[in-house]
């Protein structure tokens, strides 16, 4: 139980985790509010509720009217493109521009079939800032010490055939639940502008992204599963990456966690078994590296480490993971530079405010205060609460100089979140 308490102090209590998840969804609505054409999705670690170790801020954005359809006859809207699979590249696709919607991004194959090039898409899309540079599928830029990755994506109007087996495959331990699976299929997926590096079509292909599905799965985890994932990430950042930089990434750790939870009993995932849960996940990762095959959780045919792990580095990686597996968790935390006895209530409280809400919420409050229609449907009390919430989030430096009870802090955040969410529900009804 002591390791559970230690990791809870380090990565957040269950209440704080739930608040983070609420804030993720709130932030998404705030960013999308007031712009009927642009829709934002908070993805990556921050979107999933992970706030430690620090990570980049990943956002996906798409425009209304753009969508990927499965068949040409379904392309009835001006922004529709048709998905075409690529032989030998599971998890990637081509987008056929059957309606000539994107002429500046189109290239034709040897048969004259026009497809939207992912590389041209990134070059011609309007970047979120002038100082952006292209990094993978994203435009990346920095604001102070924070780095943002923004990907311009296209939503799919269907669940892709190549991932249909994921819906119906046998799950002897009931995870994810039927309702979670239905929610994921309902939300579908997106395509992001980056191709398979092993394909001659790399510059033109798109990757099928299940970021929203992964966020739904992460939000469905119990607290022990969440702590286990954070411990896997910490081990990666502090130990594995130092020996093998760029070989294993957090996404592989998340995939490892998903497969492990799916194949183990729910009775394993309790506070008393946290160290055992971590070791079982390491065993799963060990098997992936041993076989040089880390199958994508939704598309198992897609081996995500085939270009990362090879016969040269495989054995050293296996030795490192075996050593971590044989080390007790408290010693791992010590190796990672994390103390085993921490009193971090103030730090945990500050984690809530470390989310990059500052500009989004501040701008949204001004939108609320300056729009007369909104003034007609909300009260001065709600506006006041929103302003207090903004000052609360912006007052990182001020807050750190005062000692505020954790209970009062939690009540303040919950109160403000609920008021803000209630406001947006009423605004949606007014529209």
C-alpha positions as CSV (number, residue, x, y, z in Angstrom):
1,X,0.0,0.0,0.0
2,X,2.9,2.4,0.7
3,X,3.9,2.4,-3.0
4,X,0.4,3.3,-3.9
5,X,0.4,6.3,-1.5
6,X,3.8,7.4,-2.8
7,X,2.6,7.2,-6.5
8,X,-0.6,9.0,-5.6
9,X,1.4,11.9,-4.0
10,X,3.5,12.0,-7.1
11,X,0.9,11.6,-9.9
12,X,-2.3,12.9,-8.2
13,X,-5.1,11.6,-6.2
14,X,-8.2,10.1,-7.7
15,X,-10.2,13.3,-7.1
16,X,-7.5,15.4,-8.8
17,X,-7.4,13.0,-11.7
18,X,-11.2,13.4,-12.2
19,X,-10.8,17.1,-12.0
20,X,-8.1,17.0,-14.7
21,X,-10.4,14.9,-16.9
22,X,-13.2,17.5,-16.4
23,X,-10.8,20.3,-17.3
24,X,-9.7,18.5,-20.5
25,X,-13.3,18.4,-21.7
26,X,-14.0,21.9,-20.5
27,X,-10.9,23.3,-22.3
28,X,-11.9,21.6,-25.5
29,X,-15.3,23.2,-25.4
30,X,-13.8,26.6,-24.5
31,X,-11.4,26.4,-27.5
32,X,-14.1,25.4,-29.9
33,X,-16.7,27.8,-28.5
34,X,-17.5,30.9,-30.7
35,X,-16.1,29.3,-33.9
36,X,-18.6,27.2,-35.8
37,X,-16.0,26.2,-38.4
38,X,-13.1,25.1,-36.2
39,X,-13.3,22.2,-33.7
40,X,-10.5,21.4,-31.3
41,X,-9.6,18.1,-29.6
42,X,-7.2,17.9,-26.7
43,X,-5.2,14.8,-27.3
44,X,-1.9,13.3,-26.1
45,X,-0.9,12.9,-22.5
46,X,-2.4,16.2,-21.3
47,X,-5.7,15.4,-23.0
48,X,-5.7,12.0,-21.2
49,X,-5.2,13.5,-17.7
50,X,-1.5,13.0,-17.4
51,X,0.3,16.0,-15.9
52,X,3.7,14.5,-14.8
53,X,6.3,14.3,-16.1
54,X,5.7,17.5,-18.2
55,X,4.8,16.8,-21.8
56,X,4.0,18.8,-24.9
57,X,0.5,20.2,-25.4
58,X,-1.1,18.2,-28.3
59,X,-4.2,19.6,-30.1
60,X,-6.0,18.3,-33.2
61,X,-8.1,20.8,-35.1
62,X,-10.5,20.2,-38.0
63,X,-12.9,22.3,-40.0
64,X,-16.7,21.8,-40.4
65,X,-17.5,20.4,-43.8
66,X,-14.4,18.2,-44.1
67,X,-14.8,14.5,-43.7
68,X,-13.4,11.2,-44.9
69,X,-16.0,8.8,-46.3
70,X,-15.6,5.1,-47.2
71,X,-17.1,5.0,-50.7
72,X,-17.3,7.5,-53.6
73,X,-21.1,7.4,-53.6
74,X,-21.0,8.6,-49.9
75,X,-19.1,11.7,-50.9
76,X,-22.0,14.1,-51.1
77,X,-20.5,17.2,-49.4
78,X,-18.1,19.6,-50.9
79,X,-15.3,18.7,-48.4
80,X,-15.6,15.0,-48.7
81,X,-12.6,12.7,-49.6
82,X,-12.6,9.0,-50.0
83,X,-10.3,6.7,-47.9
84,X,-8.3,4.1,-49.9
85,X,-6.1,1.5,-48.2
86,X,-2.5,1.1,-49.0
87,X,-1.2,-2.5,-49.5
88,X,1.6,-3.2,-47.0
89,X,0.9,-0.2,-44.8
90,X,-1.8,-1.1,-42.3
91,X,-2.8,2.0,-40.3
92,X,-2.2,4.3,-43.2
93,X,-4.4,5.4,-46.2
94,X,-4.7,7.6,-49.2
95,X,-7.4,10.3,-49.5
96,X,-9.0,10.5,-53.0
97,X,-10.2,14.0,-53.9
98,X,-13.2,12.9,-55.9
99,X,-14.9,16.3,-55.8
100,X,-11.8,18.5,-56.6
101,X,-12.1,20.1,-53.1
102,X,-8.4,20.6,-52.4
103,X,-6.6,21.4,-55.8
104,X,-3.5,23.0,-54.1
105,X,-3.0,19.8,-52.1
106,X,-3.7,17.2,-54.9
107,X,-1.3,15.0,-56.7
108,X,-2.2,12.3,-59.2
109,X,-0.9,8.7,-59.4
110,X,0.2,7.0,-62.6
111,X,-3.4,6.2,-63.4
112,X,-4.4,9.9,-63.0
113,X,-6.3,9.3,-59.8
114,X,-6.2,12.5,-57.6
115,X,-5.3,12.2,-54.0
116,X,-4.7,14.7,-51.2
117,X,-1.0,14.8,-50.4
118,X,-0.3,14.9,-46.6
119,X,3.0,16.7,-47.2
120,X,1.3,19.4,-49.4
121,X,-1.5,19.6,-46.8
122,X,1.0,20.6,-44.1
123,X,2.7,23.1,-46.3
124,X,-0.5,24.9,-47.4
125,X,-2.5,24.7,-44.2
126,X,-2.6,28.0,-42.2
127,X,-0.3,27.5,-39.3
128,X,-1.5,28.6,-35.8
129,X,1.4,31.0,-35.5
130,X,4.1,32.5,-37.8
131,X,6.9,30.9,-35.8
132,X,5.7,27.4,-36.4
133,X,7.7,24.6,-37.9
134,X,6.5,21.2,-39.2
135,X,7.2,18.3,-36.9
136,X,5.7,15.0,-37.9
137,X,2.0,15.5,-38.5
138,X,2.0,18.8,-36.5
139,X,2.8,22.4,-36.6
140,X,5.0,23.0,-33.5
141,X,5.6,26.3,-31.7
142,X,6.6,27.5,-28.3
143,X,5.0,29.9,-25.9
144,X,7.5,30.6,-23.1
145,X,8.6,27.3,-21.7
146,X,5.5,25.5,-23.1
147,X,5.6,23.7,-26.5
148,X,2.4,23.1,-28.5
149,X,1.8,20.6,-31.3
150,X,-1.2,21.3,-33.4
151,X,-2.3,18.8,-36.1
152,X,-4.8,19.8,-38.8
153,X,-6.8,16.6,-39.2
154,X,-9.9,15.3,-41.0
155,X,-12.6,13.4,-39.2
156,X,-13.9,10.0,-40.5
157,X,-17.6,9.5,-41.0
158,X,-17.2,5.8,-40.4
159,X,-15.3,3.2,-38.4
160,X,-12.5,1.9,-40.7
161,X,-12.8,-1.7,-41.9
162,X,-9.2,-2.5,-40.9
163,X,-10.2,-1.9,-37.2
164,X,-13.5,-3.7,-37.2
165,X,-12.0,-6.8,-35.5
166,X,-11.2,-4.6,-32.5
167,X,-14.9,-4.1,-31.9
168,X,-15.8,-7.8,-31.8
169,X,-12.6,-9.5,-30.6
170,X,-12.9,-11.8,-27.6
171,X,-12.3,-10.1,-24.2
172,X,-12.4,-12.6,-21.5
173,X,-12.0,-10.0,-18.7
174,X,-14.6,-7.5,-19.9
175,X,-12.3,-4.5,-20.6
176,X,-13.1,-2.2,-22.2
177,X,-16.8,-2.4,-21.4
178,X,-19.4,-2.8,-24.0
179,X,-20.6,0.8,-23.4
180,X,-17.0,2.1,-23.8
181,X,-16.6,0.3,-27.0
182,X,-19.9,1.7,-28.3
183,X,-18.8,5.2,-27.3
184,X,-15.5,4.8,-29.2
185,X,-17.1,3.5,-32.3
186,X,-19.7,6.3,-32.2
187,X,-16.9,8.9,-32.0
188,X,-15.1,7.2,-34.9
189,X,-11.6,8.3,-35.7
190,X,-9.5,10.9,-37.7
191,X,-6.7,10.9,-40.3
192,X,-3.6,12.9,-39.6
193,X,-1.1,14.1,-42.3
194,X,1.8,11.8,-42.0
195,X,2.7,8.7,-44.0
196,X,4.3,5.3,-43.5
197,X,8.1,5.8,-43.6
198,X,8.6,2.4,-45.2
199,X,6.2,3.2,-48.1
200,X,7.0,4.9,-51.4
201,X,3.8,6.9,-50.7
202,X,5.1,8.3,-47.4
203,X,4.9,11.9,-48.6
204,X,1.3,11.5,-49.7
205,X,-0.3,9.0,-47.2
206,X,-2.2,9.8,-44.0
207,X,-2.2,7.9,-40.7
208,X,-5.5,6.7,-39.2
209,X,-5.6,8.2,-35.7
210,X,-7.5,6.8,-32.7
211,X,-6.5,9.6,-30.4
212,X,-10.1,10.2,-29.3
213,X,-10.6,6.5,-28.7
214,X,-7.4,6.3,-26.7
215,X,-8.5,9.3,-24.6
216,X,-11.8,7.6,-23.9
217,X,-10.0,4.4,-22.8
218,X,-7.6,6.5,-20.6
219,X,-10.5,8.2,-18.9
220,X,-12.1,4.8,-18.2
221,X,-9.1,3.6,-16.2
222,X,-9.3,3.1,-12.5
223,X,-6.8,4.9,-10.3
224,X,-4.3,2.0,-10.1
225,X,-4.3,1.6,-13.8
226,X,-3.7,5.3,-14.2
227,X,-0.8,5.2,-11.7
228,X,0.7,2.2,-13.4
229,X,0.7,4.1,-16.7
230,X,2.4,7.1,-15.1
231,X,5.0,4.9,-13.6
232,X,5.7,3.3,-17.0
233,X,6.1,6.8,-18.5
234,X,8.4,7.9,-15.7
235,X,10.5,4.8,-16.2
236,X,10.7,5.5,-19.9
237,X,11.7,9.1,-19.4
238,X,14.2,8.7,-16.6
239,X,15.8,5.3,-17.4
240,X,15.1,3.8,-20.8
241,X,15.4,7.0,-22.8
242,X,18.8,7.7,-21.3
243,X,20.2,4.5,-22.7
244,X,18.1,4.3,-25.9
245,X,16.9,7.8,-26.9
246,X,14.0,7.8,-29.3
247,X,13.6,4.0,-29.5
248,X,10.6,3.6,-27.1
249,X,7.9,6.3,-26.8
250,X,5.0,6.9,-24.4
251,X,2.6,5.7,-27.1
252,X,4.2,2.2,-26.9
253,X,3.8,2.3,-23.1
254,X,0.1,3.2,-23.5
255,X,-0.4,0.4,-26.0
256,X,1.4,-2.0,-23.5
257,X,-1.0,-0.9,-20.8
258,X,-4.1,-1.4,-22.9
259,X,-3.1,-4.9,-24.0
260,X,-2.2,-5.8,-20.4
261,X,-5.5,-4.6,-18.9
262,X,-7.5,-6.4,-21.6
263,X,-5.7,-9.7,-20.9
264,X,-5.8,-9.6,-17.1
265,X,-8.4,-9.9,-14.5
266,X,-9.9,-6.7,-12.9
267,X,-9.0,-8.2,-9.5
268,X,-5.3,-7.7,-10.3
269,X,-5.7,-3.9,-10.5
270,X,-5.9,-3.0,-6.8
271,X,-3.8,-0.7,-4.6
272,X,-2.1,-3.7,-2.9
273,X,-1.1,-5.1,-6.3
274,X,0.3,-1.9,-7.9
275,X,3.9,-3.1,-8.1
276,X,2.7,-6.4,-9.5
277,X,0.6,-4.5,-12.1
278,X,3.7,-2.6,-13.2
279,X,5.7,-5.7,-13.5
280,X,3.1,-7.4,-15.6
281,X,3.1,-4.5,-18.0
282,X,6.9,-4.7,-18.2
283,X,6.5,-8.4,-19.1
284,X,4.2,-7.4,-21.9
285,X,6.6,-4.8,-23.2
286,X,9.4,-7.4,-22.9
287,X,7.5,-9.7,-25.2
288,X,6.8,-7.0,-27.7
289,X,10.6,-6.2,-27.9
290,X,11.6,-9.8,-27.9
291,X,9.4,-10.5,-30.9
292,X,10.2,-7.1,-32.5
293,X,6.5,-6.5,-32.8
294,X,4.4,-4.0,-30.9
295,X,1.0,-4.3,-32.5
296,X,-1.2,-1.2,-32.6
297,X,-4.1,-1.6,-30.2
298,X,-6.8,-1.0,-32.8
299,X,-4.9,-2.4,-35.8
300,X,-2.8,-5.3,-34.7
301,X,-1.4,-5.8,-38.2
302,X,0.4,-2.4,-37.8
303,X,3.7,-3.2,-36.1
304,X,4.8,0.1,-34.5
305,X,8.4,-0.8,-33.6
306,X,9.6,-2.5,-36.7
307,X,11.8,0.5,-37.6
308,X,12.8,1.2,-34.0
309,X,13.9,-2.2,-32.6
310,X,16.3,-4.4,-34.5
311,X,18.7,-7.2,-34.0
312,X,21.4,-4.7,-32.9
313,X,19.6,-3.0,-30.0
314,X,17.1,-5.7,-29.2
315,X,19.2,-7.6,-26.6
316,X,20.3,-4.5,-24.8
317,X,16.7,-3.3,-24.5
318,X,15.6,-6.7,-23.2
319,X,18.4,-6.7,-20.6
320,X,17.4,-3.2,-19.5
321,X,13.7,-4.1,-19.1
322,X,14.7,-7.3,-17.3
323,X,16.8,-5.3,-14.8
324,X,13.9,-2.9,-14.2
325,X,11.6,-5.8,-13.7
326,X,13.9,-7.3,-11.0
327,X,14.1,-4.0,-9.2
328,X,11.6,-3.0,-6.5
329,X,9.4,0.0,-7.3
330,X,10.8,2.2,-4.6
331,X,14.3,1.7,-5.9
332,X,13.0,2.6,-9.4
333,X,11.6,5.8,-8.1
334,X,15.0,6.5,-6.4
335,X,16.8,5.8,-9.7
336,X,14.4,8.1,-11.4
337,X,15.3,10.9,-8.9
338,X,11.9,10.8,-7.2
339,X,11.8,10.7,-3.4
340,X,9.9,7.9,-1.8
341,X,8.4,9.9,1.0
342,X,6.7,13.1,-0.2
343,X,4.3,15.7,1.1
344,X,3.2,17.3,-2.1
345,X,-0.3,18.7,-1.4
346,X,0.7,22.1,-2.6
347,X,2.4,20.6,-5.6
348,X,-0.6,18.5,-6.5
349,X,-2.8,21.6,-6.2
350,X,-0.5,23.5,-8.5
351,X,-0.7,20.6,-11.1
352,X,-4.3,21.6,-11.7
353,X,-3.1,25.1,-12.6
354,X,-0.3,23.9,-14.8
355,X,-2.7,23.1,-17.6
356,X,-2.3,25.5,-20.5
357,X,-5.7,27.1,-20.0
358,X,-4.5,30.7,-19.6
359,X,-5.1,32.2,-23.0
360,X,-8.1,30.0,-24.0
361,X,-10.1,30.7,-20.8
362,X,-9.1,34.3,-20.6
363,X,-10.2,34.9,-24.2
364,X,-13.4,32.9,-23.7
365,X,-14.4,35.0,-20.7
366,X,-14.1,38.2,-22.7
367,X,-16.3,36.6,-25.4
368,X,-18.8,35.8,-22.7
369,X,-18.7,39.3,-21.2
370,X,-18.9,41.1,-24.5
371,X,-21.7,39.1,-26.1
372,X,-25.1,40.6,-25.3
373,X,-26.9,37.4,-26.2
374,X,-25.0,35.5,-23.6
375,X,-25.6,38.1,-21.1
376,X,-29.3,37.4,-21.5
377,X,-29.1,33.8,-20.5
378,X,-26.5,33.8,-17.7
379,X,-26.3,35.6,-14.4
380,X,-23.8,38.0,-13.1
381,X,-22.9,35.3,-10.5
382,X,-21.8,32.9,-13.3
383,X,-19.8,35.6,-15.0
384,X,-18.1,36.4,-11.7
385,X,-17.4,32.7,-11.1
386,X,-15.8,32.4,-14.5
387,X,-13.6,35.5,-13.8
388,X,-12.6,34.0,-10.5
389,X,-11.7,30.8,-12.2
390,X,-9.6,32.6,-14.7
391,X,-7.7,34.5,-12.0
392,X,-7.3,31.2,-10.1
393,X,-5.7,29.5,-13.1
394,X,-3.6,32.5,-13.9
395,X,-2.4,33.1,-10.4
396,X,0.2,30.4,-10.2
397,X,2.9,32.6,-8.7
398,X,0.5,34.2,-6.3
399,X,-1.0,30.9,-5.2
400,X,2.4,29.3,-4.4
401,X,3.0,32.1,-1.8
402,X,-0.1,31.1,0.2
403,X,-1.2,28.0,1.9
404,X,-4.7,27.0,0.9
405,X,-6.5,24.0,2.2
406,X,-6.7,21.2,-0.4
407,X,-10.4,20.7,0.4
408,X,-11.2,24.4,-0.3
409,X,-9.1,24.3,-3.4
410,X,-11.0,21.2,-4.7
411,X,-14.3,22.7,-3.9
412,X,-13.4,25.9,-5.8
413,X,-12.3,24.0,-8.9
414,X,-15.4,21.7,-8.8
415,X,-17.7,24.7,-8.3
416,X,-16.2,26.7,-11.1
417,X,-16.1,23.7,-13.5
418,X,-19.7,22.9,-12.9
419,X,-20.8,26.5,-13.3
420,X,-18.8,26.8,-16.6
421,X,-20.2,23.5,-17.9
422,X,-23.7,24.6,-16.9
423,X,-23.2,27.8,-18.8
424,X,-22.2,26.1,-22.0
425,X,-25.1,23.7,-21.8
426,X,-27.5,26.6,-21.6
427,X,-25.7,28.4,-24.4
428,X,-26.0,25.4,-26.6
429,X,-29.8,25.3,-25.9
430,X,-30.1,28.9,-26.8
431,X,-28.5,28.3,-30.2
